[in-house]
Amino acid sequence: MDPSSNGILSIQGDSTTPPKKSNFSYSLQTLSVHADDPLNVIPDVSPPIHVSTTFRYSDDPEQLVPVADIQDSTAEDAHIYSRETAPTTTRLETILTQLIHAPSLTYSSGLSAIHAAYVLLRPTRVSIGDGYHGTHGVIGIHKRLHNLQTLPLDCAAEDLHEGDVIHLETPLNPTGEAYNISAFAEKAHSRGAFLIVDATFGPPGLQDPFLHGADIVMHAGTKYFGGHSDLLGGILATKREDWMQTLRDDRTYLGNVMGSLEGWLTVRSIRTLELRVNAASRNAGELVAWLDRSLRGEGEDAKLVRAVVQRVQHASLQHADLGTSTVKGEGNGANGTEGGWLKKQMPNGFGPVFALTMKSEKAAKYLPSKLELFHHATSLGGVESLIEWRTMSDRTVNRSLLRVSIGVESWVDLRNDLRRGFESIKDLV
């Protein structure tokens, strides 16, 4: 297989009918629907879920191959036990390989995928900044296991050594701000270190970290790939064949495989990935622009917004990184590099998540209960809009901070809901 191809892959099937193949190049939205067509050996348009944990060997003794002699353990007819491979998750991985532009493996959760990456690389040092507290929890486990050391994300390149890791989360949780992948890749590779990019907040269609030098790309599949707040899953992708084989073997023995139900739900959801992400990202862009204008004193809502909101954070507001700022020294490149890299990295939008810092902790605590269209809940990436008083699940953040995950509703309706909410809490500041 050529995982870098944009065409539909041909995968060996378990039928005497040859699988369909195509030499054409297709867009993301088409691949989301058709990348797994070569696996369709039954007439069902909607792929069935396979719940079996074990699979019969061939009745023909001549077809029996000892496990040590199997050349392609990913073939559709090679399933033995679902802790290794299963039809439903193999289908999902076939689609993901096309969308992420590298061979991809699924896991039981995003954190199990991060753990698998660190089991693979076993770095002595990891350079990491703020971001998802769960990632820091996994790194804490590895500190306990083999004395892993942490360095700040903006450490000098000389502090890194061969085999070390830069762990870059972009866009960043919980603020939705972005970092320059190319700059951090150059920094890592100049020292023989590796770059892991957690691209959960920037799924396919918004950014492709491999274009900018990532060695491993991770996604919490629970979020945008799942898209309906009803599954847990994680994804790792890499273009290194030796790493992919080790990851596959490790997954078998760690047992952190995605279940067949979760795989089936993700296949269902991934068909609309680009539609959902683009709609939510556009909505977020409109809302952030409204909030930003209001905070700058522009528009009819300026007085209300400025009374309750201290700050809004989102990648679309990184003017230096977009090349639209004249203020020197701003920017989220490695070691403060500037320029228009962000529009190149995220040409189609800047993601559906942003953060609000309210004028008081009490305002942040009470606002979610005053909204009708935003669910007060953790997580993100679903079709519904969520708002979270972030200190409910992350002990490291400012207690006046709200994380906002925008869904596919009308942005005007969401704006009006926020406006009514602001009005109801203005006396709490």
N, C-alpha and C positions, 0 to 999 in steps of 0.2 A: 504494500500500500504506500502511496505517497501522501503523507499527512498534510503536506503543505499545499496540496492541490485544492482548488476551489470547486472542482467538479464532484460528482457523487462517487463515492468509493464502491468498488466491487468487493463484496465479502463472500467467502465461501459459504454456501447454504447447506441445509440438510435434506435437500430434495434433488432429484435427478434433473429437474428443470434448472437451466443455468440462470443465475441471478442477473437482473437487469444492470446495465452499466451505461455510463454516459461520458462522453468526452467534452461536454459543454461546461462552461464556467457559469455558476449561478450566484445570485445575490444571497445575502444573509437570510432574508425572509423566505426565499425559496428553499434554501438548504434546511431551514428550521422545519419545513414540512416534508421534504423529500430526501434528506441525506441518508435515511435508513431504508429507502426503497429497495436496495439490493437484498434486504433481509426478508422481504415479503414473499413467502413461499406458500401462503394460504390466502384465500380470497377476502378475508376481513379487511375492510378499509381502515378501521380503528384497530391498532395492534392489541392482541389479547395480553393479559397478565399471566405470567408463568410462576406459579407459587411452589412448585416442587423444589425440594432441597437436593434431591439426588436423581441421576439420569441413567437410563439403561444403556449398557454396552450393546454393541452390534451382535445380532444373532449369528452372523457369519464369522467363524473363527479367523478367516483370512483377513478380515478387516480390523482385528484386534491389534493394537499397537501399544507396547509397554510404555508407561509414562516417561521413562528416561529417553525414549526414542521419538517422542512427539516434537515436531519441528515448530508447529504453530498452535500454541495453546489458546489463541484467541479465535480460532475458527468456530463457526456457529455450531458445527456438529461435534465439537470437542468438549462439551460440558460434561463434567463428572460429578461435581459437588458444588453447591452454590456458595460456599465460602471462597471458592476460587473464581468461578464465573457462572453466570446464569443468563438465560436468553433475554430477559427484560432489561437488565442493567447493561448487557452487551449492546443492545439496541441503543440505549441512551448514550453510551460511550462512543458509539459510531457517529451519532449526531454531534456530540460535543467536540469530537476530534475535528470535525469540519468547521464548527462555529468558532472554536478557540484557536484554530490553525496549528494544532500540535496534538499528538497522541494524548488522550485524557483518561484518567481513572476516576471512578466514583467512590465515595466513602460515606460512612454513616452520618457524618456531620462535618461542618466546616472545621471545627477544632480537631477532629480526628484526622482530617487532611493535613492540617498544619503540623500535628504531631508526627505524621508519616514523613513529612518533608525533613524534619529535624532528625528523625531516626535515620533517614537516608544520608544526610550530609554530615551529621555529627560535628558541627563546627566547634572551635574553641572559643570564638567570640562572635557575637551577633550585634550589629549596629541597628538600633531600633528607636523610634520616637514614640510619641503618644499614639493613641489609636485604641483598637478594641481590647478591652480588659481581658477577654478570654485568651487572646494570643499571649499576653503577658503571663497568664496563668500556666499555659503550656510551657512557655520558656522557663517559668519557675520550676516546673517538674524536671526539665532537663538540667537546670542548675543543680538540683538535688541529686540527679543521677550521675552526672559526669562533670560537674564544676564548670558549666558553661558560664562565660562572662558576658555581660552586656556593656555596650558602648552607646553613647548618644548618637542619634541619627546624623548629626552634623559633625561627627568626629573627623579628625584629619585622616586623609587616606593612608598616611604612614602608620596609623594605629591598627590597620587591618593587615592580616597576613594570609598566606595561601590557605584556601579551604574555609576561611571565615565567611560570614553571611551578612549582607545588608538586607534587612526585612523592611520592605517599603509597602505601606498601605496607602493606596491612592485610587479614588478620593478617600479622604480620611474619615474615620468614625470618631466622634459623632458630628463633625462640622461640615462634611462634604467638601472640604478644601483639597486641592490637588497638588501633587509633587511631580517634579520632572524625572520621568523614568530614565530617559537617555543619560542625564547627568549622573544619576546614581549608578547606572550600569557601567558607565565609563570609570567612575571612581572604584567600583568593586573590581572590575576586570583588570585595572591597572595594578592591582595588588594580588591577583590570582584568587580573589574572593568571588562569591556567587551572589546574584541578586534574586531574591524571592519577592514577587509582587502579589500582594493580596488585592485583587481587582474586584472584590465583591460589589463595591459601590459603582464600578464602571464596567458593566457586563458587555459582551460582544454587541457591536453597534455603536457603542460610545467610545471604546478604546481597545487597542490590541497591544498589550505590553510586549509581545514578542517582536513587534516591529521596532521597538525602542531598546532592545537588548536584554530583556528579562531571561533568566535561566529556568525558573520555575514560576508558573502562574497558578494561583490558588483562588478558588471561589467558594463562598458559602452558598451552596446550591439551594439552601433553605429560602434564600432571598429572591433574587430576580429570576433565576431559572425555575424555581418553584412557583413563585408569583401569586399564590393564593393562600398563603399562611396555613398550609395544611400538611407540610412534610418537613423532615430534616434531611440534609444531605450536604456533602462536600465534594470538591473536585480538585484534582491536581493535574497539571499538564506540563510536559517538557518535551523538547525536541531531541534530547539525548536518549538513544536507544538503550544504553547500558543502565541509565537511571530508571527508565521506564520498566525494564525487566526486574530490577531490584525492588522497585516500588510494588510491582505486581506480586512478587514473591513475599515481600514483607506483609502485604495486606492479607495474604492467605494465612500467615501464622499469627498476626496480630488480631485477625478476625474482625477488623473494622470496616466490613463491607456494607454497602447500601442494601437495604431490603428490597425485595421485588415490588412490593406495593409502592414504596417511595420512588423506585425507578420508573414504574408505570405512571405514577402521578407527574413525575418530572417530564416524561415524554409527552404526556398530554399538555402540560403547561408550556413546554418549549416551543410548541407550534406558534404561539402568539408572542414570543419573547420580544421581538423588535417592535411590534405594535404596542405592547404594554409599556416597554421602557421608553420609547420615543414619546408616547403620550404623557407619561408621568414626568419625564425630564422637561418637556415643554411647559407643563403646568408649573413645575418648580421654578423654572426660569421666569415665568410671568409673575409668580408670587414674590420671588426674591427681588425682582426689579421694582415691584410696587412697594415693598417694604424699604428697599434701599432709597428710592426716591422720597418716600415719606420721611425717613430719618434725616435726609438732607434738606428737609423743609419744603419739599415740592409736593404739590397736589392737595386735594381737599382733605385727605386723611392724615396730613403731616402732624397736626397738633395731637390727634389721638394716638397715633403710633409712637410719637416721641415721648408721650406721657408714660408709656408702659414698657417700651422696648428699648434696651440699651444698645444692642448690636445684633446684626444678622451676618452669618458666615456661610459662604458657598463658593465653589470654584468660579462661578460666573462673575464674582466680584474681585477676582485677582487681576487687577488691571495691569500691573507690572508684567505678570506672566503672560497676559494676553497681548502685550505690546501696546497697551493703550494708556499707560501711565507715564508721567514725566518725573515721578518721584524716584530718585536714585536710591538703591539699596533695598527696595522691596523685592519680594519674590520668593517662591518656594522651590528654586532649583538647588542642586547640591552646592553647598558653600555660598549660597546667595546669588547664583547666576541669574541673569535677567534675560529678557527677550520674549519673543512671541511663541514660545514652545507650546503653550497650553492649547492653543487653537489647533496646532498640528497633532497633539496627543489626543485631544477630544474634539474632533471636527464636527460631530453631530449633536453636541449638547453636553451639559456638565453634570448630569445626574439628578435624581429625584430627591436627594436628602440635603437638608440644610439645618442650621442651628440658630436658635434665638436665645440670646441672653436678655433676660427681663430686668427691669429696674429694681426688683426685689425678689428674694426667695419666695415670699408669700404669693407674689403675682405668678411666678412660675408654677407653684404648687396648685393654685386655684384655676388657672386658665383652662387646663384640659377638661375640667368638669363643666365648663361653661360653653363648650363647643358641641354642636350637633352632628357634624359630618366627619369629625376626627375621632377615631377610637383612641382612648388613653391606654396604650399597651406598648410593650417593648417589641423589638424586631422591626423589620422593614421589608420593602420589596414587593408587597402584595398589591392587588388592584385597589384596595381601600387605603385611604389616607390615615396615618397614625401620628400621634403626638405623644411624646413621653417626657415626663419630668425625669430627666436622665439619672438623677441621683437615686431613683428607685432601684436601679439595677447595676449602677456603676459608682463605686465609692470614691473614685478618683476625680470626678468632674465638679465644676462649679455648681453649687446648688441652685443657682438662678438660671441654669441652662435647660432649654427644651430642645430635644431632637425631633425634627419634623420629617416624616417620610410621606411624600406625596404620591397619591394614586392616580387613577384614570378618570376621576370625576371632572366636572367642569371647573376650571380654575376660578372662574368668576364666582361660582357658588362657594368655593373654598375661601376665597378672599372675603366674601360677605360674611361667612361664618366667623372668620378670624376678626373681622371688624366688630361684629356683635360681641364676641368674646372679650376683645380689648375694652369695649365700652363698659362691660359688666365688671371688670376688675380694676378700672382706673383709680378707684378710691382705695385700693389695697397697697398702692405704691408708697 
